[in-house]
Structures are given as C-alpha cells and as structure tokens.
C-alpha cells in the first residue's frame, strides 16, 4: 500500500483498535507480524475483529477474504483496498 | 470416603470477602437497596441486593473476559479467595484432576443484549464472539474450568433457588464415592432488572420500598415478600485423606445431603417435601435431630413459604428446638447462589462461635413463633448445622455440616 497520509491514518487506526479492543501488546505490532502465530489472534478473535472493523470503518468484512491475509501488512492492504473501493 | 470443606470464597451484598461478610453477619448488616432504574423501568418492587462490578481488565486477559458474564466475574473473585484459603495454586490445579460443579439457573442479560444487536443490525455477524458463552446456564462452570485449566468433572447444576445447595450435595456424593478427590462447588446469581422482571410479575417481591434494609423480614408477622439479590460463593470440597495429606485447613465436614421434590405446585411450597429432605439428610449423616445445633433456614420472607418451613422444621426438630435464623434477612434472596453462600455464612458462624441474627423479626406470627429464632447476635457453640434451600418446582435440598471429629 502506498504510504500516503490517508493510508498512514488507516494504519494508525488499525493499530489503535488492535491494541485497545483486541488488547494486543503494543510491542508486538510490526508489519511482518503474523496475525495468528505472532499476535495470537484466534478464530474467536477474528469474529470480534470483523465487528470492530465494521463499526469503525463502515464496511462488512468477509471470512473468505481472510484466506490471503496472513500478516499485519496484508491486513493494512486489505483494509485500504476495501476503503478505497466504491460499494464497500 | 469422608468429605471436608477446605476452601471458601464469597462475593456478596454483605461483603466482598470472608472477613467483610463475617463482620456483617455479626453486626446484622443488610445489603438491600432501592434501585431507581427498576422503578423507572416499571417494576412493582425496586428493592434488590447490590454489589459493585469487579474490575478484571489487567487481571484476566481479553479472551478469558469476553465470554464471561457479570455473575461469572463474581464467581471468579469468589473462587480466587476459595483457592487461596485452600492453599491451592495453579501449579496444583495443573497437576491434579480437580472438578467444578457450580449452581446457576439463568443468564438473562447476554441473551437480551445479543438479540437487541440482531434486531438493530439485522445481522448476526455483529453479535461478536462472547455472547454465546455468556448466555448459557452453564456459563459459570464453563468459564471457570477454562480460566483455572481444570481437568475433572465439569457441569452446572440448575435447581432454581436450590442450585447452589444441590451443587455442594452432588459434589459431596461424588467425592464420597471416590470419583473425584476435589471439586470446586458453588453458586452464582446475576443482579439486574432483565433477570428479575418476570419474577417481579408474580407479585412475589416485598414492596416495603420506604425502608429497603427492613424489607426482608423472614418469619416476621408483617413480611410481604422476598427481595432478590445475588453475587457468588465458592466452596471447595475435598476428600478428608487428601486434605490431611496437603495440610489444608478444614472448615467443616459435610456429613449429610438430603433432597426431595414436593410433587405439587410450581411456586407454592409445601411442608412434606422439606420434611423429607431434612429427614434424608439426618439419615445420611447418621445423626439424630437433637444433634443439630443451628438451622440456617431457607425462609425468604414470603407469607406462605416461611410458615410452611416453620411447620416442617417443627415436625423434624420439635423435640430439640435448635437455634434458627434466616440470613436472607440481611442478604435478600440470593437465588442460585443462596445454597452455597448460606453454607459459607453458617460455617463462618460455626468457626467463630456465634449465630447471626434473623434481623427485622419484630413480631413472629402464630406459626413462626414455634421456632427458636435468634433475633440478636447470639454467642453459640455450633458443632453441627443444617442448611435448607428450596426452589421453584418444589425442589428441596438440605445439607448437614459438622466441625471435624478427628
């Protein structure tokens, strides 16, 4: 994802939500962190993450989309693409 | 196999731990308040027991908290204290099979909240991961067994207002039969308008709203109904052999469990059912009625219930007239928690040589005056007590606990 002002804002917001809502340790937040193996986000946490993303970014996440999302960097890209795509 | 109590923990409207509760019992302190929220919602009676919500962020991680309803938080705090008094740590729980049998019979708020989200968003994907675990009756045993990584028997006992008592009774039977050496027993009760609204609909609650602390008046001539309450209480049962080996403190020995069903009305108690439960408990304990020094009555401050229990106690204990009191005069009706908490209240009295007063007993009526009720804090050497719990559907439970005979 291009490091534009808007994209930096999205990254900042995602990190804030992971830290405050999913209670991920701030020290673990690096772009290459694997969501499951490094951040410990399990299947139940993903259920909550979908709710948090929809409440904060206004679009519905789909479980199928998560197949290609492994790292935090993948997740930032996914959210950025969904925000910038019309009919999110 | 002998069964003893080696741990106790409590989160009650009269105290957040054993020490606070012991002092409240001794002082005859009430935990009942008037809740303006209920009045605004349309309750006939806004009286309730009340506790502060525990702060568990930073104590339990998010995954442990998300599926835990508020009454599970109470049960967690109570169980922490029970484990501490039992000299048990996580290392012990990891290396031994310890079971959990907890009393609970509702979890209303999570059901209401999750369905409200569904109705508003028209999308179940907005409900989140926690509500299903919070909503089930077995939520407390389910969550505590995960939090404490327990490996033994694991289920919830639902028997209305006798749930907590039956949980201890079944735990006692399992250990007595050698099926488990240690079981975390207890009872938990949510405190909120959602779970009590349909109970208020029965006109069963006291409406003495001008004097909340005087409203729960078991056995009194002017009693006009029960006051709902809640919290959680944990009692750790263990085989005597295991307790000795560990050097654990023994708070008492469970020597009898009696149970019965009334086979009559769903909400109106009778005399025969409780009589049979108490007699069965005495038979199980192999003692006579004159051996019981104190009875912690179920008595909830209802006109019919208290009278019928008085008659049943008189039928079984009329020759010896042991001291009787209902701690519900101070705590209100703790419902699914009650049987377990009242074993703790009675154990505190037994181990501190006093009987707590049945407060608000200004005048017994014709029927209740047959009992030997402690109206003041009474110094007493209790060697053996009996605790009654009766519930909707006519379910009855009587437990007999005695100071340890080595």
HADDOCK unambig.tbl for C-alpha pairs under 7 A between the chains (distance, minus, plus):
assign (segid A and resid 23 and name CA) (segid B and resid 62 and name CA) 6.70 0.50 0.50
assign (segid A and resid 44 and name CA) (segid B and resid 129 and name CA) 5.64 0.50 0.50
assign (segid A and resid 47 and name CA) (segid B and resid 128 and name CA) 5.78 0.50 0.50
assign (segid A and resid 47 and name CA) (segid B and resid 129 and name CA) 5.76 0.50 0.50
assign (segid A and resid 48 and name CA) (segid B and resid 128 and name CA) 4.91 0.50 0.50
assign (segid A and resid 48 and name CA) (segid B and resid 129 and name CA) 5.82 0.50 0.50
assign (segid A and resid 51 and name CA) (segid B and resid 125 and name CA) 6.98 0.50 0.50
assign (segid A and resid 51 and name CA) (segid B and resid 126 and name CA) 5.28 0.50 0.50
assign (segid A and resid 51 and name CA) (segid B and resid 128 and name CA) 6.39 0.50 0.50
